[in-house]
Amino acid sequence: MAARIEHLVTSGTFALDGGVWDVDNNVWIVGDDEEAVVVDAAHDAQAILAALGGRTLRAIVCTHAHNDHIDAAPELAEATGAPVLLHPDDLPLWKLTHPDRTPDGELADGQTLTVAGTELTVLHTPGHAPGAVCLYAPGLGTVFTGDTLFAGGPGATGRSFSHFPTIVDSIRERLLTLPPETVVRTGHGDSTTVGAEAPQLDEWVRRGH
């Protein structure tokens, strides 16, 4: 059975640098009727478990370690036995949320994860966070971008551990080089395509987001 993409929205808070904001997060499930991978276990482990419906969870992939993307990861891992995977450059951020529990494995640029016969390639895309990654699934015509690229521009870079020129380089070199029809499935809000976002790059740079 071919892999499919399922979408869940969970709600909670994002906290960093002394501020707290209410947020809705996209949780992506990639798999078939037997097994799946979760991209960003946000806020509500029970809701994610219900969506999995007893399938074998192969991995919990963290696109980065802001608390709103990882707060439910340990509980989901405990319930399923699945490993939590994070790029090591985001360990300082991870420890702000989970000081007593480390991820189970590391993500590396170019690494490939396979679920339900579909390959997900890890793209290291720092800028929003040092260890931010995207997951490119050419077989599904999609890329999961976390908070690196949204419909209408790059992720925020105004807080600790972020850097605007770096995120622009990541988007230009790693994401806008993908086929233009590639669907961009984001960490918050609506999906878009590489082709829709590519013409806006120069304008983002001028505005300096």
Number of C-alpha atoms within 10 A of each C-alpha: 9 12 20 14 13 15 15 13 17 19 14 16 17 18 15 14 7 5 8 10 10 11 15 17 24 23 24 25 24 22 26 21 15 15 18 25 25 25 26 28 30 31 25 18 20 13 16 22 15 10 14 22 11 12 17 17 24 21 23 28 29 28 32 32 27 23 22 25 27 25 23 18 27 22 15 24 20 11 13 17 15 20 20 24 22 26 23 18 19 21 19 14 20 22 16 14 17 17 11 7 10 14 20 14 15 16 23 18 14 12 14 16 18 15 19 18 13 19 18 24 20 23 24 22 31 26 26 29 27 23 24 29 31 30 26 24 21 15 12 17 15 22 24 25 28 29 24 28 29 22 18 14 18 22 24 18 19 11 11 11 15 18 17 20 14 17 24 26 14 23 23 15 12 15 24 19 12 19 14 16 13 21 22 27 26 24 27 20 13 12 15 19 21 22 17 16 20 17 11 12 16 11 11 15 14 8 7 11 15
